[in-house]
Amino acid sequence: MNSIYGIDNKQDLIERVGDIRQVARFQRMELLDGKGKGNEIIQVQNGTGLSFQISVSRAFDIGLCELYGIPISWMSHTGPVSPFFYDKEMTEWNRSFEGGLFATCGLTYMGKPCVDQGQQLGQHGRISSTPSELLQAEGRWTEEKYELIFRGKVRESKALEECVTLERTITTCLGENRIIISDWITNETFMPVEHMVMYHFNFGYPLVSEFCQIQIPDSKKRWIIGDGPTIDSHRYGKPSNNANPCVMVHEEVEAADGLIKVGINNDIFHNGVKKRLGVTISYSKDACPCLTQWKHQRKGIYVMGIEPGNVTTEGRGKHRERGTLPFLQPGESKQYQFVLDFQLKED
């Protein structure tokens, strides 16, 4: 066990608390007002400075995330939104886009609105506004490690057509400022089904500012929305009145031992002391070969997205035309796993 308030073993810790929830805990909650009324969340505090909310009513995604009370995730001005307000038309997905640490996009289509085989598809798919089934929520000791484990299942289905399920496990541990997200996406029908997925990680101030450093491995870069040079992917600007969103895709990203690692770091003042705040995302290149980077530097928005996916965000119709559209075969499952490490250190 990593040191907790100077204690580095289970026995000494449990001798000093009446209930481990004094140190690390979770609580199931229901929102009571506004557009998010009725949404169920799980509030998690891992006892090491990391806290986050799991959105049970919204695809088992992670919403607000903080480290020692410092916001890591970006939150949009929609506020919490019930799945019942989901609008599939064109870019109306944004009317229920809460932001949060990440939103799942997919599972059968995502990216730009498009027409595919005569079907009008909106932005980023349905799954992020689909309620999940809660399969597991518990804290338990595994030898010297105290784990908080949460598991949910989400279904994208249509009678007589597709049935694709997402089973997600989210784990964090006392003594580690780390979140592990492990997904299995399965085609539960007897026919091939289109499969597009992207993990829409959203970061905001104070992690993101004009002084932050963005570390993305060497890659082949091109614009999906935007123009000009692509050499500034490691920089971020000041808030501006006239900034427009820009989207860059990184392809053929360099990976060490099959893993892509993306980092964001910034110097901040925390309780009057200058410190280094950082987040690293690690994931399999085979599972998510495309990395989309979204920046919106307009005043009152000010967000950066790091968005690994199995294809680019150019729309399902475009990928079908190119012959790059992925499919899940009958009964086939694919795994997607992300490890997020958070740090706050004095300079």
Buried (B, 14 or more C-beta within 10 A) or exposed (E): BEEBEEBEEBEEBBEEEEEBEEBBBBEEEEBEEEBBEBBBBBBBBBBBBBBBBBBBBBBBBBBBBBBBEBBBBBBBEBEBBBBEEBBBEBEBBEBBBBBBBBBBBBBBBBBBBBEBEEEEBBBBBBBBBBBBEBEEBEBEEEEEBBBBBBBBBBBBEEEEEBBBBBBBBBBBBBBBBBBBBBBBBBBBBEEEBBBBBBBBBBBBBBBBBEEBBBEBBEBEBEEBBEEEEBEEBEEBEEBEEEBEBBBBBBEEBEBEEEBBBBBBBBBBEBEEEEBBBBBBBBBBBEBBBBBBBBBBBBEEBBBBBBBBBBBBBBBBBBBBEEEEBEEBEEEBBBEBBBBBBBBBEEE
